[in-house]
């Protein structure tokens, strides 16, 4: 279980489907772009503010539409919104 004030990448977690892990692994390319090793480490220390900053960088890099934070008790998942569908 990740420590409090930490972020674990989807590519490093077997709790996500392989398609999600594969898509998330593309974010490792942000290391070359930014020089920040946080995009290569499976688990990093960060607070909520830093998690949002990382999510914003990931959103821009992946050309996503936005980011949503899913709360689940003391754990939050940050997910990229890649498409919006009309379900009506």
Secondary structure, 3 states (H helix, E strand, C coil): CCCCCEEECHHHCCCCCHHHHHHHHHHHHHHHHHCCHHHCCCEEECCHHHHHHHHHHHHHHCCCCEEEEEEECCEEEEEEECCCCCCC
